[in-house]
Amino acid sequence: GLDALAEALKSNASLTKLVAASNSLGPHGLDALAEALKSNTSLTALHVRWNDLGPYGLDALAEALKSNTSLTTLDVSGNELGPHGLDVLSEALKSNKSLITLYVRRNSLGPQGLDALAEALKSNASLTKLVAASNSLGPHGLD
């Protein structure tokens, strides 16, 4: 499964894009992959949309993003991350210097869901594309 692939990524230097969408990974499904991203330097795009990650599913990945220097595109759309999930991701973005494109569509963020991300963007100079569609932000969600 994904754990075996994650183990291979620790030494692989050629894979640049991994699409593991719609696999019902659950809240700890990215833990092994996150560990591999701490040392992998070839993966530039990771698509893990629609995997039922929930609010705590990005905890390990966010920690890995703090030191990862190769990932430029991350798609975590449709994972019901909620505000907590985006909070931990936003914290990682404060120190990550490689991520250029971030997709957080359909994650039930709500009106305050982008607050932490907005704060992180004040110190992040690498992110150039953010897609946050369909998050029920409401009329004041982008204030």
C-alpha positions as CSV (number, residue, x, y, z in Angstrom):
1,G,0.0,0.0,0.0
2,L,1.0,3.6,0.6
3,D,3.3,2.6,3.4
4,A,5.5,0.6,1.0
5,L,5.5,3.4,-1.5
6,A,6.5,5.8,1.3
7,E,9.4,3.6,2.2
8,A,10.6,3.5,-1.4
9,L,10.4,7.3,-1.5
10,K,13.0,7.6,1.2
11,S,15.7,6.6,-1.3
12,N,14.0,7.3,-4.7
13,A,15.4,10.2,-6.6
14,S,13.4,10.2,-9.7
15,L,9.7,10.3,-8.9
16,T,8.4,13.9,-9.2
17,K,4.6,13.5,-8.9
18,L,2.5,11.3,-6.7
19,V,-1.3,11.2,-7.1
20,A,-2.9,9.1,-4.3
21,A,-6.4,10.6,-4.5
22,S,-9.6,8.9,-3.5
23,N,-8.0,6.1,-1.5
24,S,-9.8,6.4,1.8
25,L,-6.5,6.8,3.7
26,G,-8.1,8.2,6.9
27,P,-6.6,10.4,9.6
28,H,-3.2,8.5,9.8
29,G,-2.9,7.5,6.2
30,L,-0.3,10.1,5.4
31,D,2.0,9.4,8.4
32,A,4.5,7.2,6.6
33,L,4.5,9.4,3.5
34,A,5.1,12.4,5.7
35,E,8.1,10.7,7.2
36,A,9.5,10.0,3.7
37,L,9.0,13.6,2.7
38,K,11.5,14.7,5.3
39,S,14.3,13.1,3.3
40,N,12.9,12.9,-0.2
41,T,14.2,15.6,-2.6
42,S,12.7,14.6,-5.9
43,L,8.9,14.7,-5.3
44,T,7.5,18.1,-6.4
45,A,3.8,17.4,-6.6
46,L,1.6,15.5,-4.1
47,H,-2.1,15.1,-4.7
48,V,-4.0,13.5,-1.8
49,R,-7.4,14.9,-2.4
50,W,-10.6,13.0,-1.3
51,N,-9.0,10.7,1.3
52,D,-11.1,11.2,4.4
53,L,-8.2,12.7,6.3
54,G,-10.3,14.8,8.7
55,P,-9.1,17.6,11.0
56,Y,-6.0,15.7,12.2
57,G,-5.0,14.0,8.9
58,L,-2.4,16.7,8.0
59,D,-0.6,16.8,11.4
60,A,2.4,14.6,10.2
61,L,2.5,16.1,6.7
62,A,2.5,19.6,8.0
63,E,5.5,18.7,10.2
64,A,7.3,17.3,7.2
65,L,6.6,20.4,5.2
66,K,8.6,22.5,7.6
67,S,11.8,20.9,6.4
68,N,10.9,19.6,2.9
69,T,12.5,21.7,0.1
70,S,11.3,20.0,-3.0
71,L,7.4,19.9,-2.9
72,T,6.0,22.7,-5.0
73,T,2.4,21.6,-5.4
74,L,0.1,20.2,-2.7
75,D,-3.5,19.2,-3.2
76,V,-5.4,18.3,0.0
77,S,-8.9,19.1,-1.4
78,G,-12.0,17.3,-0.2
79,N,-10.6,16.0,3.1
80,E,-12.9,17.7,5.6
81,L,-9.9,19.3,7.2
82,G,-11.8,22.1,9.0
83,P,-10.1,25.0,10.7
84,H,-7.7,22.7,12.7
85,G,-6.4,21.0,9.6
86,L,-5.7,24.4,8.0
87,D,-4.2,25.7,11.2
88,V,-1.4,23.1,11.2
89,L,-0.8,23.5,7.5
90,S,-0.6,27.3,7.9
91,E,2.0,26.9,10.7
92,A,4.1,24.8,8.3
93,L,3.8,27.4,5.6
94,K,5.5,30.0,7.8
95,S,8.8,28.1,7.4
96,N,8.3,26.2,4.1
97,K,10.0,28.0,1.2
98,S,9.2,25.6,-1.7
99,L,5.4,25.3,-1.9
100,I,4.1,27.4,-4.8
101,T,0.6,25.9,-5.3
102,L,-1.8,24.9,-2.6
103,Y,-5.3,23.4,-3.2
104,V,-7.6,23.3,-0.2
105,R,-11.0,23.1,-1.9
106,R,-14.0,21.6,-0.2
107,N,-12.6,21.2,3.3
108,S,-15.4,22.7,5.5
109,L,-13.2,25.6,6.6
110,G,-16.1,28.0,7.4
111,P,-15.9,31.8,7.8
112,Q,-12.7,31.8,10.0
113,G,-11.1,28.9,8.1
114,L,-8.6,31.1,6.2
115,D,-7.5,33.2,9.2
116,A,-4.4,31.2,10.1
117,L,-3.5,30.9,6.4
118,A,-3.8,34.6,5.9
119,E,-1.4,35.1,8.9
120,A,1.0,32.6,7.4
121,L,1.0,34.3,4.1
122,K,2.5,37.4,5.7
123,S,5.8,35.6,6.1
124,N,5.6,33.1,3.3
125,A,7.1,34.4,0.0
126,S,6.9,31.2,-2.1
127,L,3.2,30.5,-2.4
128,T,1.8,32.0,-5.6
129,K,-1.4,30.1,-6.1
130,L,-4.1,29.2,-3.5
131,V,-7.3,27.5,-4.4
132,A,-9.8,27.6,-1.5
133,A,-13.1,27.3,-3.4
134,S,-16.2,25.6,-1.9
135,N,-15.4,26.1,1.8
136,S,-18.5,28.0,3.0
137,L,-16.4,31.1,3.7
138,G,-19.5,33.3,3.7
139,P,-19.6,37.0,3.0
140,H,-16.8,37.9,5.5
141,G,-14.6,34.9,4.9
142,L,-12.1,36.9,2.8
143,D,-12.1,40.0,5.1
